[in-house]
Amino acid sequence: MTQKVAVLGTGKIGEALLSGMIRGGWASADLLVTARRQERAEELRTRYGVTPVSNQEAAKTADTLILTVKPQDMGVLLDELAPHVPADRLVISGAAGIPIAFFEDRLAAGTPVVRVMTNTPALVDEAMSVISAGSYATADHLAHAEEIFGAVGKTLRVPESQQDACTALSGSGPAYFFYLVEAMTDAGILLGLPRDKAHDLIVQSAIGAATMLRDSGEHPVRLRENVTSPAGTTINAIRELENHGVRAALIAALEAARDRSRELASGTKD
């Protein structure tokens, strides 16, 4: 890899991306980082051998800028970067809810921008990253973004109009599964199991079910039916889930997440 890549605002996701890129073949010498605190920047240098720089220096020297600051901080960062970003730099945004036009309006005319929504399983190289091209991003720019984020999981190209839905499904998605595991663990305790045993049973069941969904090619309805015997335990449990409106609640929850993503895009504050 000969291109220099800078990760700006290197938090947990940014660090996971750095780590994955190095494992994927990028040389540490070609990776730049910025961080709000100097001690954090030095920690990254020690851990990965990357070079801490200022935001302005990153804008001037890196071929690709990956912006991983929080959405509410993105405007300030762009104001700082804009005078220093040549129009041939690839800018990748990892901020939830912020449209590509927000970047194109603040950067030099013709700057290629790619919007990416990834999720926290990037920390274990199992991320789902959805990628959308801006007005000036080429197929090569998209391929480069896929190469970077492919180091920490799977990538999927979508039109930007679908980004809010993807944020609701996969960006926030891990939290829904953690919530479900938490509830099932509590149920296991209620049924008389120690917490650690309930946790192990549920986590391994989740891993196995996810692997079957990924590798079998079967529709989830078919996989569920394979577990659901007539008048058995599973169908009784599913009846209770339906009686309590779990399916409707999930749909409403994802709609709420999508709507909040749209609010962020329109500048609505908490």
C-alpha positions in Angstrom: 0.0 0.0 0.0 1.5 3.3 -1.0 -1.3 5.7 -0.4 -1.3 7.6 2.9 -4.5 7.3 4.9 -5.4 9.5 7.9 -8.0 8.6 10.5 -9.3 11.8 12.1 -10.8 11.7 15.6 -9.5 8.2 16.4 -11.9 6.7 18.9 -12.8 3.0 19.3 -14.1 2.5 15.8 -11.2 4.5 14.3 -8.7 2.4 16.3 -10.4 -0.8 15.1 -10.1 0.4 11.6 -6.4 1.1 12.0 -5.8 -2.3 13.6 -7.7 -4.1 10.8 -5.8 -2.1 8.1 -2.5 -3.1 9.5 -3.5 -6.7 9.6 -4.7 -6.3 6.1 -1.3 -5.2 4.8 -1.1 -1.4 5.2 2.2 -0.2 6.5 2.1 1.7 9.7 4.3 4.3 8.1 1.4 5.1 5.7 -1.2 5.6 8.4 -1.7 9.0 10.1 -4.0 9.6 13.1 -5.4 12.6 14.9 -6.8 12.7 18.4 -8.3 15.4 20.6 -5.9 14.5 23.5 -2.1 14.3 23.0 -1.8 11.3 25.3 -4.3 9.4 23.2 -2.3 10.2 20.1 0.9 8.9 21.7 -0.9 5.8 22.8 -1.9 5.0 19.2 1.7 5.7 18.1 3.1 3.2 20.7 0.5 0.6 20.0 0.5 0.6 16.2 3.5 2.5 15.0 1.3 5.1 13.3 2.1 8.8 13.1 0.1 11.3 15.1 -0.5 14.6 13.2 -2.7 17.7 13.4 -5.9 17.8 11.5 -4.4 20.4 9.1 -1.3 18.3 8.5 -3.5 15.3 7.8 -5.5 17.3 5.3 -2.4 18.4 3.5 -0.5 15.1 3.3 -2.9 12.2 3.3 -4.4 10.8 0.1 -7.5 9.6 2.0 -9.1 11.3 5.0 -11.4 9.1 7.2 -13.5 11.3 9.5 -14.7 9.4 12.6 -15.6 12.3 14.9 -19.1 12.4 16.4 -21.8 13.9 14.2 -22.2 17.0 16.4 -18.5 17.7 16.0 -18.3 17.3 12.2 -19.1 20.9 11.2 -16.3 22.3 13.4 -13.9 19.7 11.9 -14.8 20.6 8.4 -14.4 24.3 9.0 -10.9 23.5 10.2 -10.1 21.2 7.3 -11.6 23.0 4.4 -8.8 25.5 3.7 -6.3 22.6 3.6 -8.1 19.9 1.6 -7.2 19.8 -2.1 -10.0 18.7 -4.4 -8.2 15.5 -5.3 -8.4 14.1 -1.7 -10.8 11.3 -1.0 -12.9 12.1 2.1 -14.7 9.3 3.8 -17.3 10.1 6.4 -18.2 7.6 9.2 -20.7 10.0 10.9 -24.2 8.7 11.3 -27.0 10.8 9.8 -24.9 13.4 8.0 -25.5 13.5 4.3 -22.8 13.7 1.6 -24.1 17.2 0.6 -23.0 18.5 4.0 -19.4 17.7 3.1 -19.5 18.7 -0.5 -20.9 22.1 0.4 -18.0 22.8 2.8 -15.1 21.3 0.8 -13.5 22.4 -2.4 -15.7 21.9 -5.5 -15.2 18.4 -7.0 -13.9 16.8 -3.8 -14.9 13.1 -3.8 -16.8 12.1 -0.7 -17.8 8.6 0.3 -20.3 8.0 3.2 -19.9 4.9 5.3 -22.0 3.6 8.1 -20.2 0.9 10.0 -20.9 -0.7 13.4 -19.1 -1.8 16.6 -18.4 -5.4 15.5 -15.5 -3.7 13.7 -13.8 -4.2 17.0 -13.8 -8.0 16.3 -13.5 -7.8 12.5 -17.2 -8.6 12.0 -18.5 -5.2 11.0 -21.2 -4.5 8.5 -20.3 -1.3 6.6 -22.6 0.3 4.1 -21.0 2.6 1.5 -22.5 5.3 -0.6 -20.8 7.5 -3.3 -21.0 11.3 -3.5 -21.4 13.3 -6.7 -17.6 13.2 -7.5 -16.7 9.8 -6.1 -15.6 7.3 -8.8 -15.7 3.5 -8.9 -12.1 3.6 -7.9 -12.9 5.7 -4.8 -15.7 3.2 -3.8 -13.3 0.3 -4.3 -10.7 2.0 -2.1 -13.3 2.6 0.6 -14.4 -1.1 0.4 -10.7 -2.2 0.7 -10.3 -0.1 3.9 -13.5 -1.1 5.6 -13.3 -4.7 4.3 -10.3 -5.1 6.7 -12.8 -5.1 9.6 -15.8 -7.0 8.1 -18.2 -7.0 5.3 -19.1 -4.1 3.0 -22.2 -3.3 1.0 -22.8 -0.5 -1.5 -26.2 1.3 -1.3 -27.6 4.5 -2.6 -27.4 7.3 -0.1 -31.2 7.4 0.1 -31.0 4.0 1.9 -28.4 5.1 4.5 -30.9 6.1 7.2 -32.5 2.7 6.9 -29.1 1.0 7.1 -28.2 3.0 10.1 -31.4 1.7 11.9 -30.8 -1.9 10.9 -27.0 -2.4 11.1 -25.5 0.7 12.6 -27.7 0.4 15.7 -28.3 -3.3 15.2 -25.8 -4.7 17.6 -27.4 -2.9 20.5 -30.7 -4.7 19.7 -29.0 -8.0 20.0 -27.3 -7.1 23.2 -30.6 -6.0 24.6 -32.2 -9.3 23.6 -29.3 -11.3 25.2 -29.7 -9.2 28.3 -33.5 -10.0 28.5 -32.9 -13.7 27.7 -30.2 -13.9 30.4 -32.7 -12.5 32.9 -35.2 -15.1 31.8 -32.7 -17.8 32.3 -32.1 -16.6 35.9 -35.8 -16.6 36.5 -36.0 -20.1 35.2 -33.4 -21.2 37.8 -30.0 -21.0 35.9 -26.9 -19.2 37.2 -26.2 -16.0 35.3 -22.9 -17.3 33.8 -24.5 -20.5 32.5 -27.5 -18.6 31.1 -25.1 -16.2 29.4 -23.0 -19.0 27.8 -26.1 -20.8 26.5 -27.6 -17.7 24.9 -24.3 -16.4 23.4 -23.5 -19.7 21.8 -27.0 -20.1 20.5 -26.8 -16.7 19.0 -23.5 -17.4 17.3 -24.8 -20.7 16.0 -28.0 -19.2 14.7 -26.2 -16.3 13.0 -23.8 -18.7 11.3 -26.7 -20.8 10.0 -28.3 -17.7 8.6 -25.1 -16.6 6.9 -24.0 -20.0 5.6 -27.1 -22.0 4.9 -28.8 -19.7 2.3 -32.1 -20.6 4.0 -34.8 -18.0 4.7 -35.1 -17.3 8.4 -38.7 -18.5 8.4 -37.6 -21.9 7.2 -34.9 -22.1 9.8 -37.3 -21.1 12.5 -39.8 -23.7 11.3 -37.2 -26.4 11.5 -37.0 -25.8 15.3 -40.7 -25.4 15.8 -42.4 -28.7 16.4 -46.3 -29.0 16.6 -47.5 -28.3 20.1 -43.9 -28.1 21.3 -42.0 -25.7 23.5 -40.8 -23.4 20.7 -44.3 -22.6 19.3 -45.6 -21.8 22.8 -42.7 -19.3 23.2 -43.4 -17.8 19.8 -47.1 -17.4 20.6 -46.1 -15.4 23.6 -43.8 -13.2 21.6 -46.6 -12.5 19.2 -49.1 -11.9 22.0 -46.8 -9.3 23.4 -46.3 -7.6 20.1 -42.5 -8.2 19.8 -42.6 -8.1 16.0 -44.5 -4.8 15.9 -42.2 -3.4 18.6 -39.1 -4.2 16.6 -40.6 -2.6 13.5 -41.5 0.5 15.5 -38.0 0.6 17.1 -36.3 0.6 13.7 -38.6 3.2 12.4 -37.7 5.4 15.4 -33.9 4.9 14.7 -34.4 5.7 11.1 -36.3 8.9 11.9 -33.6 10.0 14.4 -31.0 9.5 11.7 -33.1 11.8 9.5 -33.3 14.4 12.3 -29.5 14.3 12.6 -29.2 14.9 8.9 -31.5 17.9 9.1 -29.5 19.4 12.0 -31.9 18.6 14.8 -30.2 18.6 18.2 -30.9 16.5 21.3 
